[in-house]
Amino acid sequence: MYKNIFFFVVLLLTTTSSFSGDFKGAKRIKFLNYPDCIELKNSAGTTAVLSHHVGGRVLSYRKNNKESLFIADNEREWKPDGSKKPSSAGRFDIGPEYLIPKRKELWSGKWTSTIIGPRSARLESKESKDAGIRLIREFILDEKSSHLICKQTMENTSNKVQRWCHWGRMFAIHGGIGIVPLTPEHKRFPKGYIMMRGRDEMLILPEDPMIRKRGNFLEILGPPSEPKLGFDSFAGWFAYQMPNDLAFVKTYKTFPDRLYGEIAGLTLSIWYPNKDWVPACELEPIGPMEEMEPGQKASFTENWFLVDNPFPDEGEQIDLSSLESKINKLHN
């Protein structure tokens, strides 16, 4: 009998969302004004801080104390009351942007958080009745590098088919340079990108002094004349060179033969909000449309890296071939 009780207790603990086991490189901390965040940390000097208080987010992702995420000042004023909740830093979402209904349980609701292994954690949302979905986000920090696996899973909690996609919406620090590799074999946009003007106009032949083509890459040197850019690249990676001599790199799978549900079929978007509002850059990988029967799940994984790479001095340029070589070695 005692043996059965013991196993029941173990099972209960391991399935309770608030359980935080004693695992190396994972612990509960207070970050800003958020209690009980989960810190993932390794011997390579990389730290990620996860929060379940306002959506399931990454509040900090840093290497050798160099921060990569933009954290708004009002994050420090968060309180567990009914006031409007701030939401900056490492955000994730589902789309398509112009089709997805309101989903406050997913975007700004209170989630649960669990430490599930060494340098590993899971964040889980409540169900969004509007979208018919609940979300599970799992994070694993590599033991010896900056590699942070960010896996988002959509679960259809409704009684009908749901069709949604992954939409990354992470805010990086301001002042960086975006690098997007082009894939001519999949080219649909004449210049490799389109520019959004407002919410209902797309420029398919944009001209902007802050965007240039160099070799097989597009470089976004700073905020363009219109804040949102969309890309048709299927390279499966892009980079954001930050002023602190780190390149934020995201890698992910792309699917040229599948449907991408954004209006222009985007695989990636970069958005520069009004600088007086949010001095940041939003880096947005977009996944293909997933058709889920009731009870089915679909996942998309972003791999994050912080790569040592110098920010160019005035009058100089990023060595794109050197950066590409570093990126090609990340998964080796």
N, C-alpha and C positions, 0 to 999 in steps of 0.2 A: 504494500500500500504506500509506504513512504517513498519507494522508488518511483511509483507512478506520480505522486505529488511533486517530487523533484523535477521530473521531466515536464510536467504541466507548467510549473513555475518558469522553467527555462524557456519553454515555448511562448509563454505569455510575455516574458521580457523581450524576447527577440522579435516579437510582432507588435510591440507597443511603439507608437511613433515617437514618443519622447525618450525612449531608451537610448543611452549613449554609453556603449561599451568602452572598455579600457583598451584602446587601440593606439598604436604608435603613430604620432604625427597628426592626431585629431583630438581636439578638446573644445570645451565650451568656454567662451570668453564674452566680455562686454565690449562692444565696438561702437564708437560714437555714443548714442543714447540707447542703443539696442542691446538688451540683455540676452544671454543664452544664444549668442551666435555660435557658429561652428568654425573653428580655425583649422585649416589644413596646412601643414608645414613640413618641409623636407630639409635634408642636409645640404641642398644646393642653393639655399638662400631664398627659396620661393615660398610665398605665403598666399593663401586664398582664404577670404572670410565670407561665409555664407549666412544669409539672413532669411528668416521665414516670416517676418513681421508684416511686410508690405509686398506681397507676392514672394516668389522664391528667387532670390537674387544673389549675385556675387557682389559684395560691397567693396571688396578690396582684392586686387591681384597685383602683387608686387614681387620684384626680384632685387635682392640686395638693398631693400628699403626704397627702391625706385617704384613709385606708384604708376599704374597704367590707366586706371579707371577714373573718370570724372565723378566726384562726389559733391553734390550740391550742398550749399551751406545749411539749407533747411533740414537736411538729414540729421543734423546735430540737435534739432529741436523736436524730434519725433516723440510723441506721447501716445500711450495706449488708450486713446479716447475716440470720439466720433468725428474728429476734425479731418480735413482732407489730408491724405497721406503723401509725403514726398516719394519720388521714385526716380532715382538716378543710378549711376554705376552700371553693374553687369545685369542688364535686363534681358528677358526672353519673352516671346509672345507666340501667338499663332495667327495665321491669316488665311486668305489674302486680305490685304489692308482694306479694300473697298467693299468686301463682302462679309467680313466677320462681324457678328453682332456684339453688343455690349457684353462684357465678360469680367465684371469687377471681381468676382471670386478668384479668377485666374491672375488678373493684372495687379490688383491692389488689396486682395483679401489676405486674411491671416492663414498661413500654411502651417504644416508640421515639419519638423526636422529631426533626422535620425543619423547618428554616426553608425556606419555599417561595416567599417573595416579600417585598416591602416590607411590614413590620408584619404578617406572615402566617406561620403555622406549622401543622404537622400532627402529631398524636399518634395512635399506632396500637397497639392491644392485640394480644396473642396470642389464639388461638382458645379460647373456653370450650366444652369438650366437653359440659358439662352443659346449657348454653343453646343450643348449636349456632350460636353467633354470635361474630364478632369485631367490634370497634368501631374506627371512625375518627373523630377529632374534629379539625375544622379551625377555626382562629381567625384573624380579620382585624380589626385595629384601624384605624378610620377615620383619615385623615390629619389632619383638622381638628376632630374632636369626640371625645367619650368613647365613641362607638358601637363596641362590640365584638361582632362576629358570632361566635356559638358554634354550629357545625353538627355534630351527631352523626349518624353513619351506621352503621346495623346491616347487616352482611353475613352472610347465611346460609351457613355453612361446612359444614353437615351434608348428609345425603342425604335429608332429609324436609322438609316444610313447617314453618316456624317462625312463631309468632304472638306478637309482643312489642310493647312500646311504649316511647316515650321517657319518662324520669323524671328531672327535674332535682332535685338534692339539695344545693343550694348553701347554705352557712352564712354569713349576714350578721352584722355586729356586733350586740351586744346593745343593747337600750334603744330600739328604733325603734317606729314605728307602721305597721301594715300597712293599705293602702288597696286594696280590691277593688271594681271597678265591677260593678254588677249588670246582668243582661240579662233583664228581665221576660218578654220574648218566648220565652225558652228556660227559664223557671223550672220547676224540679222540686222543689227544697227549699223548704218553706214560708217559711223565714227567709233563704233564699239561701245557707245553709251548714248543714253537719252537724258534730257534735262526736264524736270517737272517745273512748270510755272503755275503756282497756286495748286489747287486740288483737281483741276479739270482740264489742264492743257499740257501736252507733251511736245517738246521740241526734238525732232528727230535729226536735225542738222545743226546742233548748237555750236556756237563759237564763244569761247571764254578764255581769257588770258591766264586763268589759274589752272587750266587743264591742257596738258600737252601729251602727244604721243612721242615716245622715245624708244626706238627699237620695237620690240613686241610687247610694250607696256604702255599703259596710261598712267600718268602721274597727276594727282590732284594736289596742287601746291598750297592750297588754302581755300577758304570759303569762296565758292563761285558766285556768280551773279544771281543765280537761283539756287535755293538751298539743297534740293534733292536731286541725286543722280542715280540712274539705273543702268545696269550692265548686263550684257549677254554672255559673259565669260563662263566657260565650262572647265576652266583650269583646275578648279577644286582648291584654290587658295588665293588669298590676297594679304597684303601687309599694310601696316600703318606705322611709318617711321616717326617716332616721337622725339621731341627735343631733348629728352634725357638719355639719348644714345641707346635706346632700346627700340627694336622693331616689334610691334605687336602683330603676330602672325596668326591667322585662322586658317585651318585646313578642314575640308569636309568633302563628302562624296557628292558628285553631280551626276545627273541622269539625262543625257541628251535625247533619249528616246521617250521620255515621260513628259507629262503635261505639267507646266509651271503656271500657277493660277493667277499671278498678278496680271493686271490688265495688259501690260506689255511683255508678259512672259519672263520677267526678270529672274535672274539667279542670284543677284547681289544688288544691294542698294547702299549708298553712302549719303548721309544727311547731315548738313551743317545748320543747326538751329540759329535763329537770330542771336548774334554774339552778346547782345545786352541781356538776353533771357537766359540762355544756357551756353556758356563758352566751352563747347565740347564738339565732338564729332561722333555721330552714331554709325556704327559698323554693322551691317545687316545682311548676313547670309540668309538666303531664302531656299526652302526645300520644295520638292515637288508636291503636287496634290496627292493626298492620301485618302483613299476611299475605305471607310471602316464600317463594317456591319456592327449591330449592337453587341457590345462586349469586346469587340476587337481593339487592338492597340497598334500604334505605328510610332516609330522612333526616328529621330534625326540626331546626329552627333556633330558637335563642333569641337575641334581640337585647338586649344589655345597654347601659344608659345610666346615667351619673351626672349628675343634674340639680341645679343649684343651687336650693335651696329651703329656707327657714328652718324650723327646728324650733320648734314653738310654745312660748312661755313658759307658765309655770304659769297655769292659768285661761283660756288662749287655745286656739284650734283651728286646724288646718291650713286654709288657704284652698283648698278642694278644686276650685273652679272655675278658680282660677289655675293650680293644678298640672295639671289636666286640659288646659288650654290649652297649657301647655308641652309636655305629652306628645304632643298632637295635632300639634305642629310637628316632632317628632323625625325623622321620615322624609322631611320636605320638604327 
